[in-house]
Amino acid sequence: MYNLIVILHVILAFVIIISIVVFQTSKGSALSMFGGGGDSLFNAASGTSFIKKFTAVAAGLFAATSLLLTIFGANNRFRSVVQEYPLQQQAAPAQPAPAPAPVKK
């Protein structure tokens, strides 16, 4: 289950990146490098385009998978290496002998 959520999380990350970078509706859109038309391809008359809704749903699913991974990661079976193998306490180095006091003349 955990691995499935991780795979879904990574796929959603790539989908969000692609949907924002490639399908953005600005004048410098990445779709304009293929002959223009990037602005008119995904704009709808209602003001809310498909790609905006798609990106919002993908972002919501990404947030949900982030929360699920945090919850599953808190279980004891997913322990840190530091917790499994704590550092060994080393013996303190020997203190050097104090220097003799200077002799007064």
Legacy VTK file of the C-alpha trace (Angstrom):
# vtk DataFile Version 3.0
C-alpha trace
ASCII
DATASET POLYDATA
POINTS 105 float
0.000 0.000 0.000
2.801 2.377 0.932
4.677 1.700 -2.324
1.507 2.263 -4.353
1.009 5.670 -2.726
4.660 6.591 -3.362
4.324 5.681 -7.053
1.072 7.664 -7.334
2.726 10.601 -5.555
5.640 10.692 -8.004
3.340 10.385 -11.019
1.188 13.244 -9.720
4.292 15.381 -9.239
5.262 14.895 -12.888
1.688 15.538 -14.055
1.550 18.805 -12.114
4.902 19.935 -13.463
3.906 19.141 -17.036
0.458 20.691 -16.726
1.855 23.926 -15.308
4.887 24.309 -17.554
3.621 22.985 -20.866
-0.064 23.826 -20.765
0.075 27.224 -19.099
-2.111 29.853 -20.709
0.302 32.778 -20.760
1.692 34.445 -23.863
5.038 32.720 -23.323
3.411 29.326 -23.244
5.482 26.300 -24.120
2.872 25.354 -26.712
3.734 28.475 -28.707
7.013 26.877 -29.734
4.997 24.408 -31.824
3.426 27.087 -33.981
1.391 29.090 -31.499
-2.177 28.546 -30.480
-1.261 27.754 -26.886
-3.668 30.366 -25.577
-6.641 29.284 -27.639
-6.169 25.546 -27.209
-7.235 25.264 -23.586
-9.310 28.402 -23.049
-13.001 27.855 -22.543
-15.736 30.420 -22.963
-16.838 29.947 -19.356
-13.545 31.326 -18.034
-12.470 28.086 -16.339
-10.583 25.817 -18.656
-10.145 22.097 -18.498
-6.433 22.348 -17.763
-7.063 24.601 -14.749
-9.530 22.093 -13.315
-7.197 19.212 -14.133
-4.264 20.916 -12.404
-6.388 21.730 -9.356
-7.528 18.098 -9.039
-3.957 16.847 -9.479
-2.740 19.293 -6.817
-5.470 18.126 -4.426
-4.539 14.484 -4.991
-0.859 15.367 -4.506
-1.693 16.980 -1.163
-3.747 13.937 -0.138
-0.939 11.532 -1.017
1.484 13.749 0.911
-0.699 13.461 4.006
-1.078 9.703 3.580
2.682 9.252 3.221
3.204 11.286 6.382
0.707 9.168 8.302
2.124 5.872 7.041
5.676 7.086 7.606
4.926 7.641 11.297
4.390 3.925 11.855
7.044 1.985 13.729
7.837 -0.219 10.760
9.324 2.779 8.941
12.109 3.604 11.323
15.140 5.709 10.734
18.557 4.120 10.393
19.694 6.354 13.227
17.026 4.824 15.460
18.020 1.283 14.533
21.768 1.790 14.978
22.394 4.500 17.561
25.861 5.961 17.851
28.099 4.182 20.316
29.406 6.297 23.162
33.155 6.542 22.893
35.373 6.622 25.948
36.498 10.109 26.820
40.108 10.761 25.822
42.597 10.679 28.668
43.301 14.066 30.176
46.946 15.127 29.805
48.832 15.580 33.051
48.810 19.182 34.260
51.998 21.099 33.630
54.156 21.618 36.725
53.822 25.001 38.374
56.597 27.422 37.498
59.352 27.758 40.119
59.701 31.230 41.605
63.235 32.557 42.202
LINES 1 106
105 0 1 2 3 4 5 6 7 8 9 10 11 12 13 14 15 16 17 18 19 20 21 22 23 24 25 26 27 28 29 30 31 32 33 34 35 36 37 38 39 40 41 42 43 44 45 46 47 48 49 50 51 52 53 54 55 56 57 58 59 60 61 62 63 64 65 66 67 68 69 70 71 72 73 74 75 76 77 78 79 80 81 82 83 84 85 86 87 88 89 90 91 92 93 94 95 96 97 98 99 100 101 102 103 104
